Amino acid sequence: ALNALYHHDDPKVKDEADRWLEQWQQSLEAWSVADGVLHDPNSSMEAQYFCAQTLRTKVQRDFEELPSDAVDSLRDSLLQLLIRFSKGAPPVRTQLCLALAALAVHVP
């Protein structure tokens, strides 16, 4: 779907991919899949950006889905990812920073 969204010539295919990806971002699986893709050194820049954006969105809008015992793991993962992307793509780093800031708002 990401490949279709970014690279397909047909606008209808791009729209369909965008709708599918938006629905996927609302799923429970999006938490772990996005985190896994970001930790994968072989993931593409497009996948990294999309997954960083997904985590930011999930923390901002769907924090209540996250089990309370997973909050510390998410925080640790975001910090590890920020270290990993400290010299990486600025758009990915920005989304990760926003995700961490959003997490800080939810956690006392």
C-alpha positions in Angstrom: 0.0 0.0 0.0 2.9 2.4 0.8 4.4 1.6 -2.6 1.1 2.3 -4.3 0.6 5.5 -2.4 4.0 7.0 -3.2 4.8 5.5 -6.6 1.7 4.4 -8.5 0.6 6.5 -11.5 -3.1 5.9 -11.2 -4.7 8.5 -8.7 -7.5 6.0 -8.0 -5.0 3.4 -6.8 -3.3 6.0 -4.7 -6.6 7.0 -3.1 -7.4 3.4 -2.4 -4.0 2.8 -0.8 -4.4 6.0 1.3 -7.8 4.8 2.6 -6.5 1.4 3.4 -3.4 2.8 5.2 -5.6 5.2 7.2 -7.8 2.3 8.3 -4.8 0.2 9.2 -3.4 3.1 11.3 -6.5 2.8 13.5 -6.0 -0.9 14.2 -4.5 -2.4 17.3 -1.8 -4.1 15.3 -0.5 -0.7 14.1 1.3 -0.2 17.5 3.5 -3.2 17.2 4.0 -3.3 13.4 5.0 0.4 13.3 7.4 -0.1 16.1 8.9 -3.2 14.5 9.3 -1.5 11.1 11.1 1.4 12.8 13.5 -0.9 14.5 14.2 -2.8 11.3 17.4 -1.4 9.7 16.3 -2.6 6.3 13.0 -0.6 6.2 12.6 2.0 3.6 12.6 5.8 4.3 8.9 5.9 3.3 8.0 3.0 5.6 10.0 4.7 8.4 8.3 8.0 8.0 4.8 6.4 7.8 5.4 4.2 10.8 6.8 7.1 12.9 3.7 9.1 11.9 1.6 6.2 12.8 3.1 5.9 16.3 2.7 9.7 16.8 -0.9 9.5 15.8 -1.6 6.4 17.9 -0.1 8.1 21.0 -2.1 11.3 20.4 -5.4 9.8 19.5 -5.5 6.1 20.7 -3.5 6.1 23.8 -6.3 4.4 25.8 -5.8 1.3 23.6 -2.4 0.8 25.0 -2.3 -1.6 28.0 -0.9 0.3 31.0 1.9 -2.2 31.3 3.1 -1.3 27.8 3.6 2.4 28.5 7.2 2.0 29.8 8.1 -0.3 26.8 6.7 2.3 24.4 8.7 5.1 26.1 11.9 3.0 26.0 11.3 2.1 22.4 10.7 5.7 21.4 13.9 6.8 23.1 15.9 4.0 21.4 14.4 5.1 18.1 15.4 8.7 18.7 18.9 7.6 19.4 18.9 5.5 16.2 17.5 8.3 14.1 19.5 11.1 15.7 21.6 11.4 12.5 18.9 10.0 10.3 16.0 11.5 8.3 14.7 14.7 10.0 11.0 14.0 9.1 11.2 10.6 10.9 13.0 12.2 13.9 10.4 14.9 14.1 7.5 12.4 14.2 9.3 10.4 16.9 9.8 13.6 19.0 6.2 14.4 18.6 5.2 10.9 19.7 7.4 11.1 22.8 6.0 14.6 23.7 2.5 13.2 23.3 3.3 10.3 25.5 4.7 12.6 28.2 1.3 14.4 28.2 -0.5 11.1 29.0 1.9 9.9 31.7 2.2 11.6 35.0 
